[in-house]
């Protein structure tokens, strides 16, 4: 029985660590970086520059990704949408997510990140973004730990799903076009 619950322990551990890391990082930003720090053109609110390409800033995003919809009050819709997506993914997640350790890691990151941004919208009215990457050819929109967890979780899920499907196809081919016998 414990072996069957072990992946869920991984899920909850990753989810709680992702959420706690997001909350802690945002509390530090609120405490030490003045709100509105972004472009570096205000001497009273300079960003923290690390390695010339990574800036720590403090901005609020009332919209979705890249500030989409920020000119309207979309907060209730975005909170509902995030919680609905979580419920749908939970309901229809593949056995891959339930049974494989990597699947639980991916889902834990996704859920922890989503809950971090929902928490910001509920209690602060906007998502706190503070990681600002300056590439030689592009300035990426500011983001946060929760956004990173969501992206890494989804990316990991895609890789695990692709690998799982590829291994399943190889097993079918090696068994003459029939499904291999189930594992016991």
C-alpha positions in Angstrom: 0.0 0.0 0.0 2.8 2.4 0.9 4.4 1.9 -2.5 1.1 3.0 -4.1 1.0 6.2 -2.1 4.7 7.0 -2.6 4.2 9.0 -5.8 1.5 11.1 -4.1 4.0 11.9 -1.3 6.3 13.2 -4.0 3.5 15.3 -5.5 2.6 16.9 -2.2 6.2 17.5 -1.2 7.0 19.2 -4.6 3.8 21.2 -4.5 4.4 22.5 -1.0 8.1 23.3 -1.7 7.2 25.1 -4.9 4.4 27.1 -3.2 6.6 27.9 -0.2 9.5 29.0 -2.3 7.3 31.2 -4.4 5.7 32.8 -1.3 9.1 33.3 0.4 10.7 34.9 -2.7 7.8 37.3 -3.1 7.9 38.3 0.5 11.6 39.1 0.1 10.9 41.2 -3.0 8.1 43.1 -1.3 10.4 43.7 1.7 13.6 44.8 -0.1 12.8 46.0 -3.6 10.5 49.1 -4.0 7.3 48.5 -6.1 7.6 49.8 -9.6 11.3 49.0 -10.0 11.6 47.9 -13.6 13.4 50.0 -16.2 16.2 51.2 -14.0 15.6 54.8 -15.0 14.6 56.0 -11.5 17.6 56.5 -9.2 15.2 56.1 -6.2 14.2 52.7 -7.3 17.1 51.0 -9.0 16.8 47.3 -9.9 19.3 44.8 -8.5 21.5 43.7 -11.4 23.1 40.3 -11.3 25.6 39.2 -14.0 24.4 42.1 -16.3 21.7 39.9 -17.8 19.5 39.1 -14.8 17.7 42.0 -13.0 15.7 41.7 -9.9 12.7 44.1 -10.1 9.3 44.5 -8.4 6.3 44.8 -10.7 2.7 43.8 -10.4 0.9 42.0 -13.2 -2.9 42.3 -13.1 -3.3 40.4 -16.4 -2.4 37.0 -17.7 1.0 36.0 -19.2 2.9 39.0 -20.5 0.3 41.3 -19.0 -2.5 40.3 -21.4 -5.8 41.8 -20.3 -4.1 44.0 -17.7 -6.2 47.0 -18.8 -9.4 45.3 -17.6 -10.3 43.8 -14.3 -9.7 40.2 -15.3 -8.7 39.0 -11.8 -11.9 37.1 -11.0 -11.8 35.4 -14.4 -8.1 34.5 -14.1 -8.6 33.0 -10.6 -11.6 31.0 -11.8 -9.7 29.9 -14.9 -6.7 28.8 -13.0 -8.7 26.8 -10.5 -10.9 25.3 -13.3 -7.7 24.1 -15.2 -6.3 22.6 -12.0 -9.6 20.7 -11.4 -9.8 19.5 -15.0 -6.1 18.4 -15.0 -6.6 16.6 -11.7 -9.8 14.9 -13.0 -8.4 13.7 -16.3 -4.8 13.3 -15.6 -3.3 10.3 -17.3 -2.2 7.2 -15.3 1.3 8.5 -16.2 0.8 11.3 -13.8 -0.5 9.1 -11.1 2.0 6.3 -11.3 5.3 7.6 -12.4 7.6 9.5 -10.1 8.5 12.1 -12.7 4.8 12.6 -13.5 4.1 13.5 -9.8 7.1 15.9 -9.9 5.7 17.6 -13.0 2.2 17.9 -11.6 3.5 19.1 -8.2 5.4 21.9 -9.9 2.4 22.8 -12.0 0.0 22.9 -9.0 2.4 24.7 -6.7 3.1 27.4 -9.3 -0.6 27.8 -10.1 -1.5 28.1 -6.5 1.3 30.7 -5.9 -0.1 33.0 -8.6 -3.7 32.4 -7.5 -2.7 33.4 -4.0 -1.2 36.7 -5.3 -4.4 37.5 -7.2 -6.6 36.7 -4.2 -4.6 38.6 -1.5 -2.7 41.2 -3.5 -4.9 42.0 -6.5 -2.0 41.3 -8.8 0.8 38.7 -9.4 4.2 39.9 -8.1 6.9 39.5 -10.8 10.5 40.1 -10.1 12.8 38.1 -12.4 13.8 40.1 -15.4 16.1 38.5 -18.0 17.9 40.7 -20.5 19.2 38.8 -23.5 21.3 40.6 -26.2 18.4 40.4 -28.6 15.3 40.4 -26.3 14.2 41.6 -22.9 12.0 38.8 -21.6 8.9 40.0 -19.6 9.4 39.8 -15.8 8.2 36.6 -14.2 8.4 34.8 -10.8 9.1 31.5 -9.2 5.5 30.3 -9.7 5.7 31.0 -13.4 9.0 29.0 -13.6 7.4 26.1 -11.7 4.4 26.1 -14.1 6.7 26.1 -17.2 9.1 23.5 -15.9 6.2 21.3 -14.8 4.5 21.5 -18.1 7.7 20.9 -20.0 8.6 18.0 -17.9 5.2 16.5 -18.4 5.6 16.8 -22.2 9.0 15.1 -22.1 7.7 12.3 -19.8 4.6 11.8 -22.0 6.7 11.7 -25.2 9.1 9.2 -23.6 6.2 7.0 -22.3 4.5 7.0 -25.7 7.7 6.1 -27.5 8.5 3.2 -25.1 4.9 2.0 -25.5 5.1 2.0 -29.3 8.5 0.2 -29.1 6.9 -2.4 -26.9 4.0 -2.9 -29.3 6.3 -3.4 -32.2 8.5 -5.9 -30.3 5.3 -7.9 -29.5 4.3 -8.2 -33.2 1.8 -5.3 -33.2 -0.1 -6.3 -30.1 -0.1 -4.7 -26.7 2.5 -6.2 -24.4 1.3 -8.2 -21.4 0.5 -5.9 -18.4 3.1 -5.5 -15.7 2.4 -7.2 -12.4 
